[in-house]
Amino acid sequence: KSPYLDNLPVLSITAQKLSDYRLRVAPHAHQLGTAEVAIMVLALANEVDASTKLEQHFIKFRDAYLLGKRNKGRPE
């Protein structure tokens, strides 16, 4: 579907846990968000610090987004 990606390598990732994305529902339980895949790829590349920091930022972003979504339309 995206010919400009044809020359890039493909990684097969086997997740050790299900997605915790929660911003949108995936059609299948095994599907992960892009940030979750990046976290796993960094960990597989032994970039543990980068993986951990990305996961921490992802969790903060996800939680803030969900909080804002719940409070949308409520008076301050």
mmCIF file of the N, C-alpha and C atoms, coordinates in Angstrom:
data_MODEL
# 
_entry.id   MODEL 
# 
loop_
_atom_site.group_PDB 
_atom_site.id 
_atom_site.type_symbol 
_atom_site.label_atom_id 
_atom_site.label_alt_id 
_atom_site.label_comp_id 
_atom_site.label_asym_id 
_atom_site.label_entity_id 
_atom_site.label_seq_id 
_atom_site.pdbx_PDB_ins_code 
_atom_site.Cartn_x 
_atom_site.Cartn_y 
_atom_site.Cartn_z 
_atom_site.occupancy 
_atom_site.B_iso_or_equiv 
_atom_site.pdbx_formal_charge 
_atom_site.auth_seq_id 
_atom_site.auth_comp_id 
_atom_site.auth_asym_id 
_atom_site.auth_atom_id 
_atom_site.pdbx_PDB_model_num 
ATOM 1   N N  . LYS A 1 1  ? 0.810   -1.202  0.000  1.00 0.00 ? 1  LYS A N  1 
ATOM 2   C CA . LYS A 1 1  ? 0.000   0.000   0.000  1.00 0.00 ? 1  LYS A CA 1 
ATOM 3   C C  . LYS A 1 1  ? 0.849   1.259   0.000  1.00 0.00 ? 1  LYS A C  1 
ATOM 4   N N  . SER A 1 2  ? 2.068   1.152   0.498  1.00 0.00 ? 2  SER A N  1 
ATOM 5   C CA . SER A 1 2  ? 2.971   2.300   0.558  1.00 0.00 ? 2  SER A CA 1 
ATOM 6   C C  . SER A 1 2  ? 4.290   1.917   -0.098 1.00 0.00 ? 2  SER A C  1 
ATOM 7   N N  . PRO A 1 3  ? 4.383   2.061   -1.424 1.00 0.00 ? 3  PRO A N  1 
ATOM 8   C CA . PRO A 1 3  ? 5.577   1.619   -2.144 1.00 0.00 ? 3  PRO A CA 1 
ATOM 9   C C  . PRO A 1 3  ? 6.877   2.251   -1.650 1.00 0.00 ? 3  PRO A C  1 
ATOM 10  N N  . TYR A 1 4  ? 6.819   3.453   -1.090 1.00 0.00 ? 4  TYR A N  1 
ATOM 11  C CA . TYR A 1 4  ? 8.038   4.118   -0.616 1.00 0.00 ? 4  TYR A CA 1 
ATOM 12  C C  . TYR A 1 4  ? 8.652   3.382   0.578  1.00 0.00 ? 4  TYR A C  1 
ATOM 13  N N  . LEU A 1 5  ? 7.927   2.447   1.166  1.00 0.00 ? 5  LEU A N  1 
ATOM 14  C CA . LEU A 1 5  ? 8.449   1.669   2.289  1.00 0.00 ? 5  LEU A CA 1 
ATOM 15  C C  . LEU A 1 5  ? 9.036   0.323   1.856  1.00 0.00 ? 5  LEU A C  1 
ATOM 16  N N  . ASP A 1 6  ? 8.903   -0.011  0.575  1.00 0.00 ? 6  ASP A N  1 
ATOM 17  C CA . ASP A 1 6  ? 9.305   -1.333  0.087  1.00 0.00 ? 6  ASP A CA 1 
ATOM 18  C C  . ASP A 1 6  ? 10.766  -1.680  0.350  1.00 0.00 ? 6  ASP A C  1 
ATOM 19  N N  . ASN A 1 7  ? 11.661  -0.718  0.361  1.00 0.00 ? 7  ASN A N  1 
ATOM 20  C CA . ASN A 1 7  ? 13.088  -0.994  0.538  1.00 0.00 ? 7  ASN A CA 1 
ATOM 21  C C  . ASN A 1 7  ? 13.525  -1.054  2.001  1.00 0.00 ? 7  ASN A C  1 
ATOM 22  N N  . LEU A 1 8  ? 12.607  -0.805  2.901  1.00 0.00 ? 8  LEU A N  1 
ATOM 23  C CA . LEU A 1 8  ? 12.949  -0.832  4.324  1.00 0.00 ? 8  LEU A CA 1 
ATOM 24  C C  . LEU A 1 8  ? 12.797  -2.243  4.887  1.00 0.00 ? 8  LEU A C  1 
ATOM 25  N N  . PRO A 1 9  ? 13.627  -2.596  5.867  1.00 0.00 ? 9  PRO A N  1 
ATOM 26  C CA . PRO A 1 9  ? 13.500  -3.931  6.469  1.00 0.00 ? 9  PRO A CA 1 
ATOM 27  C C  . PRO A 1 9  ? 12.200  -4.060  7.261  1.00 0.00 ? 9  PRO A C  1 
ATOM 28  N N  . VAL A 1 10 ? 11.746  -5.285  7.381  1.00 0.00 ? 10 VAL A N  1 
ATOM 29  C CA . VAL A 1 10 ? 10.527  -5.584  8.131  1.00 0.00 ? 10 VAL A CA 1 
ATOM 30  C C  . VAL A 1 10 ? 10.922  -6.339  9.392  1.00 0.00 ? 10 VAL A C  1 
ATOM 31  N N  . LEU A 1 11 ? 10.401  -5.902  10.513 1.00 0.00 ? 11 LEU A N  1 
ATOM 32  C CA . LEU A 1 11 ? 10.654  -6.584  11.779 1.00 0.00 ? 11 LEU A CA 1 
ATOM 33  C C  . LEU A 1 11 ? 9.399   -7.332  12.199 1.00 0.00 ? 11 LEU A C  1 
ATOM 34  N N  . SER A 1 12 ? 9.569   -8.546  12.649 1.00 0.00 ? 12 SER A N  1 
ATOM 35  C CA . SER A 1 12 ? 8.461   -9.298  13.239 1.00 0.00 ? 12 SER A CA 1 
ATOM 36  C C  . SER A 1 12 ? 8.621   -9.217  14.748 1.00 0.00 ? 12 SER A C  1 
ATOM 37  N N  . ILE A 1 13 ? 7.641   -8.649  15.398 1.00 0.00 ? 13 ILE A N  1 
ATOM 38  C CA . ILE A 1 13 ? 7.693   -8.443  16.839 1.00 0.00 ? 13 ILE A CA 1 
ATOM 39  C C  . ILE A 1 13 ? 6.664   -9.352  17.505 1.00 0.00 ? 13 ILE A C  1 
ATOM 40  N N  . THR A 1 14 ? 7.101   -10.081 18.514 1.00 0.00 ? 14 THR A N  1 
ATOM 41  C CA . THR A 1 14 ? 6.178   -10.883 19.313 1.00 0.00 ? 14 THR A CA 1 
ATOM 42  C C  . THR A 1 14 ? 6.054   -10.204 20.670 1.00 0.00 ? 14 THR A C  1 
ATOM 43  N N  . ALA A 1 15 ? 4.890   -9.676  20.931 1.00 0.00 ? 15 ALA A N  1 
ATOM 44  C CA . ALA A 1 15 ? 4.668   -8.939  22.171 1.00 0.00 ? 15 ALA A CA 1 
ATOM 45  C C  . ALA A 1 15 ? 4.596   -9.894  23.356 1.00 0.00 ? 15 ALA A C  1 
ATOM 46  N N  . GLN A 1 16 ? 5.205   -9.487  24.452 1.00 0.00 ? 16 GLN A N  1 
ATOM 47  C CA . GLN A 1 16 ? 5.159   -10.276 25.681 1.00 0.00 ? 16 GLN A CA 1 
ATOM 48  C C  . GLN A 1 16 ? 3.892   -9.980  26.482 1.00 0.00 ? 16 GLN A C  1 
ATOM 49  N N  . LYS A 1 17 ? 3.238   -8.867  26.135 1.00 0.00 ? 17 LYS A N  1 
ATOM 50  C CA . LYS A 1 17 ? 1.999   -8.506  26.824 1.00 0.00 ? 17 LYS A CA 1 
ATOM 51  C C  . LYS A 1 17 ? 1.067   -7.834  25.824 1.00 0.00 ? 17 LYS A C  1 
ATOM 52  N N  . LEU A 1 18 ? -0.201  -7.759  26.177 1.00 0.00 ? 18 LEU A N  1 
ATOM 53  C CA . LEU A 1 18 ? -1.175  -7.111  25.311 1.00 0.00 ? 18 LEU A CA 1 
ATOM 54  C C  . LEU A 1 18 ? -1.012  -5.597  25.380 1.00 0.00 ? 18 LEU A C  1 
ATOM 55  N N  . SER A 1 19 ? -1.555  -4.936  24.388 1.00 0.00 ? 19 SER A N  1 
ATOM 56  C CA . SER A 1 19 ? -1.467  -3.484  24.302 1.00 0.00 ? 19 SER A CA 1 
ATOM 57  C C  . SER A 1 19 ? -2.125  -2.814  25.503 1.00 0.00 ? 19 SER A C  1 
ATOM 58  N N  . ASP A 1 20 ? -1.544  -1.707  25.918 1.00 0.00 ? 20 ASP A N  1 
ATOM 59  C CA . ASP A 1 20 ? -2.120  -0.886  26.975 1.00 0.00 ? 20 ASP A CA 1 
ATOM 60  C C  . ASP A 1 20 ? -2.407  0.511   26.425 1.00 0.00 ? 20 ASP A C  1 
ATOM 61  N N  . TYR A 1 21 ? -2.616  0.586   25.122 1.00 0.00 ? 21 TYR A N  1 
ATOM 62  C CA . TYR A 1 21 ? -2.770  1.853   24.416 1.00 0.00 ? 21 TYR A CA 1 
ATOM 63  C C  . TYR A 1 21 ? -3.974  2.649   24.919 1.00 0.00 ? 21 TYR A C  1 
ATOM 64  N N  . ARG A 1 22 ? -5.144  2.088   24.878 1.00 0.00 ? 22 ARG A N  1 
ATOM 65  C CA . ARG A 1 22 ? -6.403  2.636   25.391 1.00 0.00 ? 22 ARG A CA 1 
ATOM 66  C C  . ARG A 1 22 ? -6.888  3.932   24.744 1.00 0.00 ? 22 ARG A C  1 
ATOM 67  N N  . LEU A 1 23 ? -6.171  4.484   23.781 1.00 0.00 ? 23 LEU A N  1 
ATOM 68  C CA . LEU A 1 23 ? -6.637  5.708   23.128 1.00 0.00 ? 23 LEU A CA 1 
ATOM 69  C C  . LEU A 1 23 ? -7.616  5.380   22.011 1.00 0.00 ? 23 LEU A C  1 
ATOM 70  N N  . ARG A 1 24 ? -7.472  4.182   21.512 1.00 0.00 ? 24 ARG A N  1 
ATOM 71  C CA . ARG A 1 24 ? -8.336  3.725   20.430 1.00 0.00 ? 24 ARG A CA 1 
ATOM 72  C C  . ARG A 1 24 ? -8.352  2.201   20.548 1.00 0.00 ? 24 ARG A C  1 
ATOM 73  N N  . VAL A 1 25 ? -9.461  1.572   20.169 1.00 0.00 ? 25 VAL A N  1 
ATOM 74  C CA . VAL A 1 25 ? -9.579  0.119   20.275 1.00 0.00 ? 25 VAL A CA 1 
ATOM 75  C C  . VAL A 1 25 ? -9.081  -0.525  18.989 1.00 0.00 ? 25 VAL A C  1 
ATOM 76  N N  . ALA A 1 26 ? -8.127  -1.435  19.125 1.00 0.00 ? 26 ALA A N  1 
ATOM 77  C CA . ALA A 1 26 ? -7.596  -2.163  17.966 1.00 0.00 ? 26 ALA A CA 1 
ATOM 78  C C  . ALA A 1 26 ? -8.576  -3.269  17.581 1.00 0.00 ? 26 ALA A C  1 
ATOM 79  N N  . PRO A 1 27 ? -8.663  -3.569  16.282 1.00 0.00 ? 27 PRO A N  1 
ATOM 80  C CA . PRO A 1 27 ? -9.557  -4.644  15.842 1.00 0.00 ? 27 PRO A CA 1 
ATOM 81  C C  . PRO A 1 27 ? -9.177  -6.016  16.412 1.00 0.00 ? 27 PRO A C  1 
ATOM 82  N N  . HIS A 1 28 ? -7.894  -6.214  16.719 1.00 0.00 ? 28 HIS A N  1 
ATOM 83  C CA . HIS A 1 28 ? -7.420  -7.507  17.228 1.00 0.00 ? 28 HIS A CA 1 
ATOM 84  C C  . HIS A 1 28 ? -6.583  -7.284  18.486 1.00 0.00 ? 28 HIS A C  1 
ATOM 85  N N  . ALA A 1 29 ? -6.700  -8.193  19.435 1.00 0.00 ? 29 ALA A N  1 
ATOM 86  C CA . ALA A 1 29 ? -6.018  -8.054  20.728 1.00 0.00 ? 29 ALA A CA 1 
ATOM 87  C C  . ALA A 1 29 ? -4.499  -8.014  20.603 1.00 0.00 ? 29 ALA A C  1 
ATOM 88  N N  . HIS A 1 30 ? -3.939  -8.629  19.572 1.00 0.00 ? 30 HIS A N  1 
ATOM 89  C CA . HIS A 1 30 ? -2.479  -8.685  19.430 1.00 0.00 ? 30 HIS A CA 1 
ATOM 90  C C  . HIS A 1 30 ? -1.877  -7.412  18.828 1.00 0.00 ? 30 HIS A C  1 
ATOM 91  N N  . GLN A 1 31 ? -2.716  -6.485  18.370 1.00 0.00 ? 31 GLN A N  1 
ATOM 92  C CA . GLN A 1 31 ? -2.210  -5.266  17.741 1.00 0.00 ? 31 GLN A CA 1 
ATOM 93  C C  . GLN A 1 31 ? -1.738  -4.268  18.796 1.00 0.00 ? 31 GLN A C  1 
ATOM 94  N N  . LEU A 1 32 ? -0.650  -3.582  18.462 1.00 0.00 ? 32 LEU A N  1 
ATOM 95  C CA . LEU A 1 32 ? -0.034  -2.628  19.380 1.00 0.00 ? 32 LEU A CA 1 
ATOM 96  C C  . LEU A 1 32 ? 0.010   -1.241  18.765 1.00 0.00 ? 32 LEU A C  1 
ATOM 97  N N  . GLY A 1 33 ? 0.114   -0.231  19.609 1.00 0.00 ? 33 GLY A N  1 
ATOM 98  C CA . GLY A 1 33 ? 0.318   1.127   19.133 1.00 0.00 ? 33 GLY A CA 1 
ATOM 99  C C  . GLY A 1 33 ? 1.763   1.315   18.684 1.00 0.00 ? 33 GLY A C  1 
ATOM 100 N N  . THR A 1 34 ? 1.994   2.307   17.851 1.00 0.00 ? 34 THR A N  1 
ATOM 101 C CA . THR A 1 34 ? 3.333   2.564   17.320 1.00 0.00 ? 34 THR A CA 1 
ATOM 102 C C  . THR A 1 34 ? 4.350   2.778   18.439 1.00 0.00 ? 34 THR A C  1 
ATOM 103 N N  . ALA A 1 35 ? 3.987   3.548   19.454 1.00 0.00 ? 35 ALA A N  1 
ATOM 104 C CA . ALA A 1 35 ? 4.913   3.795   20.568 1.00 0.00 ? 35 ALA A CA 1 
ATOM 105 C C  . ALA A 1 35 ? 5.240   2.497   21.300 1.00 0.00 ? 35 ALA A C  1 
ATOM 106 N N  . GLU A 1 36 ? 4.256   1.626   21.447 1.00 0.00 ? 36 GLU A N  1 
ATOM 107 C CA . GLU A 1 36 ? 4.499   0.350   22.127 1.00 0.00 ? 36 GLU A CA 1 
ATOM 108 C C  . GLU A 1 36 ? 5.490   -0.508  21.339 1.00 0.00 ? 36 GLU A C  1 
ATOM 109 N N  . VAL A 1 37 ? 5.365   -0.504  20.023 1.00 0.00 ? 37 VAL A N  1 
ATOM 110 C CA . VAL A 1 37 ? 6.308   -1.250  19.183 1.00 0.00 ? 37 VAL A CA 1 
ATOM 111 C C  . VAL A 1 37 ? 7.701   -0.634  19.298 1.00 0.00 ? 37 VAL A C  1 
ATOM 112 N N  . ALA A 1 38 ? 7.783   0.687   19.264 1.00 0.00 ? 38 ALA A N  1 
ATOM 113 C CA . ALA A 1 38 ? 9.079   1.365   19.387 1.00 0.00 ? 38 ALA A CA 1 
ATOM 114 C C  . ALA A 1 38 ? 9.738   1.027   20.723 1.00 0.00 ? 38 ALA A C  1 
ATOM 115 N N  . ILE A 1 39 ? 8.963   0.962   21.782 1.00 0.00 ? 39 ILE A N  1 
ATOM 116 C CA . ILE A 1 39 ? 9.484   0.604   23.106 1.00 0.00 ? 39 ILE A CA 1 
ATOM 117 C C  . ILE A 1 39 ? 10.101  -0.792  23.064 1.00 0.00 ? 39 ILE A C  1 
ATOM 118 N N  . MET A 1 40 ? 9.406   -1.731  22.429 1.00 0.00 ? 40 MET A N  1 
ATOM 119 C CA . MET A 1 40 ? 9.917   -3.105  22.333 1.00 0.00 ? 40 MET A CA 1 
ATOM 120 C C  . MET A 1 40 ? 11.160  -3.194  21.456 1.00 0.00 ? 40 MET A C  1 
ATOM 121 N N  . VAL A 1 41 ? 11.168  -2.476  20.334 1.00 0.00 ? 41 VAL A N  1 
ATOM 122 C CA . VAL A 1 41 ? 12.323  -2.508  19.434 1.00 0.00 ? 41 VAL A CA 1 
ATOM 123 C C  . VAL A 1 41 ? 13.551  -1.923  20.135 1.00 0.00 ? 41 VAL A C  1 
ATOM 124 N N  . LEU A 1 42 ? 13.376  -0.834  20.848 1.00 0.00 ? 42 LEU A N  1 
ATOM 125 C CA . LEU A 1 42 ? 14.496  -0.254  21.597 1.00 0.00 ? 42 LEU A CA 1 
ATOM 126 C C  . LEU A 1 42 ? 15.028  -1.241  22.639 1.00 0.00 ? 42 LEU A C  1 
ATOM 127 N N  . ALA A 1 43 ? 14.127  -1.921  23.328 1.00 0.00 ? 43 ALA A N  1 
ATOM 128 C CA . ALA A 1 43 ? 14.554  -2.905  24.327 1.00 0.00 ? 43 ALA A CA 1 
ATOM 129 C C  . ALA A 1 43 ? 15.303  -4.057  23.668 1.00 0.00 ? 43 ALA A C  1 
ATOM 130 N N  . LEU A 1 44 ? 14.811  -4.528  22.522 1.00 0.00 ? 44 LEU A N  1 
ATOM 131 C CA . LEU A 1 44 ? 15.484  -5.615  21.798 1.00 0.00 ? 44 LEU A CA 1 
ATOM 132 C C  . LEU A 1 44 ? 16.874  -5.206  21.323 1.00 0.00 ? 44 LEU A C  1 
ATOM 133 N N  . ALA A 1 45 ? 17.051  -3.907  21.062 1.00 0.00 ? 45 ALA A N  1 
ATOM 134 C CA . ALA A 1 45 ? 18.347  -3.385  20.616 1.00 0.00 ? 45 ALA A CA 1 
ATOM 135 C C  . ALA A 1 45 ? 19.250  -3.032  21.807 1.00 0.00 ? 45 ALA A C  1 
ATOM 136 N N  . ASN A 1 46 ? 18.846  -3.464  22.995 1.00 0.00 ? 46 ASN A N  1 
ATOM 137 C CA . ASN A 1 46 ? 19.585  -3.184  24.234 1.00 0.00 ? 46 ASN A CA 1 
ATOM 138 C C  . ASN A 1 46 ? 19.694  -1.693  24.541 1.00 0.00 ? 46 ASN A C  1 
ATOM 139 N N  . GLU A 1 47 ? 18.739  -0.930  24.057 1.00 0.00 ? 47 GLU A N  1 
ATOM 140 C CA . GLU A 1 47 ? 18.645  0.501   24.380 1.00 0.00 ? 47 GLU A CA 1 
ATOM 141 C C  . GLU A 1 47 ? 17.643  0.644   25.529 1.00 0.00 ? 47 GLU A C  1 
ATOM 142 N N  . VAL A 1 48 ? 18.006  0.054   26.658 1.00 0.00 ? 48 VAL A N  1 
ATOM 143 C CA . VAL A 1 48 ? 17.093  -0.053  27.793 1.00 0.00 ? 48 VAL A CA 1 
ATOM 144 C C  . VAL A 1 48 ? 16.684  1.316   28.329 1.00 0.00 ? 48 VAL A C  1 
ATOM 145 N N  . ASP A 1 49 ? 17.636  2.234   28.446 1.00 0.00 ? 49 ASP A N  1 
ATOM 146 C CA . ASP A 1 49 ? 17.322  3.568   28.959 1.00 0.00 ? 49 ASP A CA 1 
ATOM 147 C C  . ASP A 1 49 ? 16.333  4.284   28.043 1.00 0.00 ? 49 ASP A C  1 
ATOM 148 N N  . ALA A 1 50 ? 16.581  4.237   26.744 1.00 0.00 ? 50 ALA A N  1 
ATOM 149 C CA . ALA A 1 50 ? 15.677  4.884   25.784 1.00 0.00 ? 50 ALA A CA 1 
ATOM 150 C C  . ALA A 1 50 ? 14.307  4.223   25.810 1.00 0.00 ? 50 ALA A C  1 
ATOM 151 N N  . SER A 1 51 ? 14.280  2.902   25.900 1.00 0.00 ? 51 SER A N  1 
ATOM 152 C CA . SER A 1 51 ? 13.023  2.166   25.955 1.00 0.00 ? 51 SER A CA 1 
ATOM 153 C C  . SER A 1 51 ? 12.218  2.558   27.191 1.00 0.00 ? 51 SER A C  1 
ATOM 154 N N  . THR A 1 52 ? 12.891  2.621   28.323 1.00 0.00 ? 52 THR A N  1 
ATOM 155 C CA . THR A 1 52 ? 12.231  2.976   29.581 1.00 0.00 ? 52 THR A CA 1 
ATOM 156 C C  . THR A 1 52 ? 11.700  4.401   29.543 1.00 0.00 ? 52 THR A C  1 
ATOM 157 N N  . LYS A 1 53 ? 12.511  5.329   29.049 1.00 0.00 ? 53 LYS A N  1 
ATOM 158 C CA . LYS A 1 53 ? 12.079  6.730   28.976 1.00 0.00 ? 53 LYS A CA 1 
ATOM 159 C C  . LYS A 1 53 ? 10.903  6.902   28.024 1.00 0.00 ? 53 LYS A C  1 
ATOM 160 N N  . LEU A 1 54 ? 10.951  6.236   26.878 1.00 0.00 ? 54 LEU A N  1 
ATOM 161 C CA . LEU A 1 54 ? 9.836   6.327   25.934 1.00 0.00 ? 54 LEU A CA 1 
ATOM 162 C C  . LEU A 1 54 ? 8.571   5.760   26.563 1.00 0.00 ? 54 LEU A C  1 
ATOM 163 N N  . GLU A 1 55 ? 8.691   4.647   27.274 1.00 0.00 ? 55 GLU A N  1 
ATOM 164 C CA . GLU A 1 55 ? 7.521   4.060   27.926 1.00 0.00 ? 55 GLU A CA 1 
ATOM 165 C C  . GLU A 1 55 ? 6.945   5.006   28.976 1.00 0.00 ? 55 GLU A C  1 
ATOM 166 N N  . GLN A 1 56 ? 7.806   5.652   29.751 1.00 0.00 ? 56 GLN A N  1 
ATOM 167 C CA . GLN A 1 56 ? 7.345   6.605   30.763 1.00 0.00 ? 56 GLN A CA 1 
ATOM 168 C C  . GLN A 1 56 ? 6.612   7.782   30.119 1.00 0.00 ? 56 GLN A C  1 
ATOM 169 N N  . HIS A 1 57 ? 7.169   8.317   29.036 1.00 0.00 ? 57 HIS A N  1 
ATOM 170 C CA . HIS A 1 57 ? 6.518   9.431   28.334 1.00 0.00 ? 57 HIS A CA 1 
ATOM 171 C C  . HIS A 1 57 ? 5.201   8.984   27.712 1.00 0.00 ? 57 HIS A C  1 
ATOM 172 N N  . PHE A 1 58 ? 5.195   7.792   27.152 1.00 0.00 ? 58 PHE A N  1 
ATOM 173 C CA . PHE A 1 58 ? 3.973   7.258   26.551 1.00 0.00 ? 58 PHE A CA 1 
ATOM 174 C C  . PHE A 1 58 ? 2.862   7.141   27.599 1.00 0.00 ? 58 PHE A C  1 
ATOM 175 N N  . ILE A 1 59 ? 3.182   6.617   28.762 1.00 0.00 ? 59 ILE A N  1 
ATOM 176 C CA . ILE A 1 59 ? 2.184   6.453   29.823 1.00 0.00 ? 59 ILE A CA 1 
ATOM 177 C C  . ILE A 1 59 ? 1.661   7.814   30.272 1.00 0.00 ? 59 ILE A C  1 
ATOM 178 N N  . LYS A 1 60 ? 2.557   8.795   30.449 1.00 0.00 ? 60 LYS A N  1 
ATOM 179 C CA . LYS A 1 60 ? 2.125   10.146  30.840 1.00 0.00 ? 60 LYS A CA 1 
ATOM 180 C C  . LYS A 1 60 ? 1.218   10.754  29.777 1.00 0.00 ? 60 LYS A C  1 
ATOM 181 N N  . PHE A 1 61 ? 1.604   10.633  28.506 1.00 0.00 ? 61 PHE A N  1 
ATOM 182 C CA . PHE A 1 61 ? 0.795   11.167  27.415 1.00 0.00 ? 61 PHE A CA 1 
ATOM 183 C C  . PHE A 1 61 ? -0.569  10.495  27.382 1.00 0.00 ? 61 PHE A C  1 
ATOM 184 N N  . ARG A 1 62 ? -0.570  9.159   27.436 1.00 0.00 ? 62 ARG A N  1 
ATOM 185 C CA . ARG A 1 62 ? -1.825  8.407   27.374 1.00 0.00 ? 62 ARG A CA 1 
ATOM 186 C C  . ARG A 1 62 ? -2.757  8.810   28.500 1.00 0.00 ? 62 ARG A C  1 
ATOM 187 N N  . ASP A 1 63 ? -2.234  8.865   29.716 1.00 0.00 ? 63 ASP A N  1 
ATOM 188 C CA . ASP A 1 63 ? -3.062  9.195   30.869 1.00 0.00 ? 63 ASP A CA 1 
ATOM 189 C C  . ASP A 1 63 ? -3.592  10.627  30.792 1.00 0.00 ? 63 ASP A C  1 
ATOM 190 N N  . ALA A 1 64 ? -2.748  11.577  30.369 1.00 0.00 ? 64 ALA A N  1 
ATOM 191 C CA . ALA A 1 64 ? -3.190  12.972  30.235 1.00 0.00 ? 64 ALA A CA 1 
ATOM 192 C C  . ALA A 1 64 ? -4.251  13.096  29.149 1.00 0.00 ? 64 ALA A C  1 
ATOM 193 N N  . TYR A 1 65 ? -4.059  12.394  28.051 1.00 0.00 ? 65 TYR A N  1 
ATOM 194 C CA . TYR A 1 65 ? -5.032  12.433  26.956 1.00 0.00 ? 65 TYR A CA 1 
ATOM 195 C C  . TYR A 1 65 ? -6.374  11.883  27.420 1.00 0.00 ? 65 TYR A C  1 
ATOM 196 N N  . LEU A 1 66 ? -6.350  10.744  28.092 1.00 0.00 ? 66 LEU A N  1 
ATOM 197 C CA . LEU A 1 66 ? -7.595  10.135  28.561 1.00 0.00 ? 66 LEU A CA 1 
ATOM 198 C C  . LEU A 1 66 ? -8.286  11.004  29.600 1.00 0.00 ? 66 LEU A C  1 
ATOM 199 N N  . LEU A 1 67 ? -7.516  11.651  30.474 1.00 0.00 ? 67 LEU A N  1 
ATOM 200 C CA . LEU A 1 67 ? -8.094  12.552  31.461 1.00 0.00 ? 67 LEU A CA 1 
ATOM 201 C C  . LEU A 1 67 ? -8.762  13.732  30.765 1.00 0.00 ? 67 LEU A C  1 
ATOM 202 N N  . GLY A 1 68 ? -8.098  14.306  29.780 1.00 0.00 ? 68 GLY A N  1 
ATOM 203 C CA . GLY A 1 68 ? -8.675  15.413  29.025 1.00 0.00 ? 68 GLY A CA 1 
ATOM 204 C C  . GLY A 1 68 ? -9.928  15.006  28.279 1.00 0.00 ? 68 GLY A C  1 
ATOM 205 N N  . LYS A 1 69 ? -9.934  13.803  27.764 1.00 0.00 ? 69 LYS A N  1 
ATOM 206 C CA . LYS A 1 69 ? -11.094 13.295  27.034 1.00 0.00 ? 69 LYS A CA 1 
ATOM 207 C C  . LYS A 1 69 ? -12.290 13.129  27.975 1.00 0.00 ? 69 LYS A C  1 
ATOM 208 N N  . ARG A 1 70 ? -12.033 12.649  29.189 1.00 0.00 ? 70 ARG A N  1 
ATOM 209 C CA . ARG A 1 70 ? -13.114 12.468  30.174 1.00 0.00 ? 70 ARG A CA 1 
ATOM 210 C C  . ARG A 1 70 ? -13.669 13.811  30.634 1.00 0.00 ? 70 ARG A C  1 
ATOM 211 N N  . ASN A 1 71 ? -12.806 14.824  30.738 1.00 0.00 ? 71 ASN A N  1 
ATOM 212 C CA . ASN A 1 71 ? -13.219 16.129  31.253 1.00 0.00 ? 71 ASN A CA 1 
ATOM 213 C C  . ASN A 1 71 ? -13.735 17.070  30.173 1.00 0.00 ? 71 ASN A C  1 
ATOM 214 N N  . LYS A 1 72 ? -13.719 16.638  28.937 1.00 0.00 ? 72 LYS A N  1 
ATOM 215 C CA . LYS A 1 72 ? -14.160 17.491  27.832 1.00 0.00 ? 72 LYS A CA 1 
ATOM 216 C C  . LYS A 1 72 ? -15.624 17.894  28.031 1.00 0.00 ? 72 LYS A C  1 
ATOM 217 N N  . GLY A 1 73 ? -15.877 19.179  27.924 1.00 0.00 ? 73 GLY A N  1 
ATOM 218 C CA . GLY A 1 73 ? -17.244 19.668  28.032 1.00 0.00 ? 73 GLY A CA 1 
ATOM 219 C C  . GLY A 1 73 ? -17.694 19.955  29.452 1.00 0.00 ? 73 GLY A C  1 
ATOM 220 N N  . ARG A 1 74 ? -16.876 19.637  30.431 1.00 0.00 ? 74 ARG A N  1 
ATOM 221 C CA . ARG A 1 74 ? -17.231 19.923  31.820 1.00 0.00 ? 74 ARG A CA 1 
ATOM 222 C C  . ARG A 1 74 ? -16.783 21.337  32.175 1.00 0.00 ? 74 ARG A C  1 
ATOM 223 N N  . PRO A 1 75 ? -17.619 22.071  32.885 1.00 0.00 ? 75 PRO A N  1 
ATOM 224 C CA . PRO A 1 75 ? -17.196 23.422  33.300 1.00 0.00 ? 75 PRO A CA 1 
ATOM 225 C C  . PRO A 1 75 ? -16.068 23.337  34.319 1.00 0.00 ? 75 PRO A C  1 
ATOM 226 N N  . GLU A 1 76 ? -15.200 24.317  34.292 1.00 0.00 ? 76 GLU A N  1 
ATOM 227 C CA . GLU A 1 76 ? -14.047 24.369  35.217 1.00 0.00 ? 76 GLU A CA 1 
ATOM 228 C C  . GLU A 1 76 ? -14.511 24.790  36.587 1.00 0.00 ? 76 GLU A C  1 
# 
